[in-house]
Amino acid sequence: MASSILISSKFSPFHFPSPKSSLFLPSPTSLHFLSSNPPHFPSFPSRSLPKAKSLLISSSLAPTPPTPLRRPLYIPNHIPDPNYVRIFDTTLRDGEQSPGATLTSKEKLDIARQLAKLGVDIIEAGFPAASKDDFEAVTAIAKEVGNAEDENGYVPVICGLSRCNENDIKAAWEAVKYAKRPRIHTFIATSGIHLEYKLRKSKEEVLDIARSMVRFARSLGCNDVEFSPEDAGRSDREFLYEILGEVIKAGATTLNIPDTVGITMPSEFGQLIADIKANTPGIENVIISTHCQNDLGLSTANTLAGACAGARQVEVTINGIGERAGNASLEEVVMAIKCRGEHVLGGLYTGINTQHIVMSSKMVEDYTGLHIQPHKAIVGANAFAHESGIHQVGFSNI
């Protein structure tokens, strides 16, 4: 069998080595990834390459100024551009719940700074009521990152998670209130199995708790309140529509729909979002969000299905870390929207600066100790490597 030489675009489409031969030209797919936010490519003489390759370099890889990111004015319950998708990063909260992942307060602050540089819209900085350390970390992030403008003038929303009880909500508010744009994210389970075996409460009791706790969060002075019906995918639909309608009346600005156990198929999850959009009273006055777990390896697909059905916030983590099999991966969701948003996903786009994806991924890997598998999409070491001889020939003949 003929031996083959490994040809690689050097780990990712975001940082290319200086080409010395046509073997190191990036693939068309890699170029498409960077169409709206090209990196600063090194200059090199085109005369050192064959003529055909020189033409490709001059037309496709010539350095151009970065395209300014389009980001609509931030309004908690409304997005002026219906095609814009908010990126809600929960690496510091749900991501840290990965078995074996522990972050210090300094590491959390470093990651929050990097997430702001990446351009995420909302940073869920932690669960302030969970511990003194988490409270202090969220507070530090709110004070610094929550008041620092990026190069485009945007300041990220800083969010704290809370259960539907007054002590949790107070702790969340005390931690995030220092941010320019603070948010409280409160949740309660709504599925039959959770009501019976975990909460031991009736639907009427849960409905009253959700309504009163959203109202309580607003009473503290927080005008940006997110509500999640935990295990929404397995909840009775009529009850789901009812509780969502009631929290809208109480002042919720974002309704997050979690596939808590990662059990739904993309068609099911997309239909769930569409049904919520069609049947929930007052839904036009809030943002619909998705939170998809990866137990069946479908979190990215489910997230995209939700966005196509009308969700305009997606909850993700760097490298897809999180409970059990993890969460929807920021890099996968963002790059799918970047590559296919205009032509396949109805014009969807985000405000993420993709040039910072690799650095963000590496930082989270280093700090958490959760190593990225080599064939992980977008950020894995093998993601842009070719070993098959047939692939190499096609790649080198571009």
Helices and strands as residue ranges (DSSP letters): E 7-8, G 22-24, H 28-33, G 46-48, H 51-60, E 86-89, G 95-97, H 105-118, E 122-126, G 128-130, H 132-144, G 145-147, E 157-163, H 166-176, E 182-189, H 192-194, I 195-199, H 203-219, E 225-230, G 232-234, H 237-250, E 254-259, H 266-279, G 283-285, E 287-292, H 299-308, E 313-316, G 318-320, H 330-340, G 354-356, H 357-368, E 385-386, H 389-396
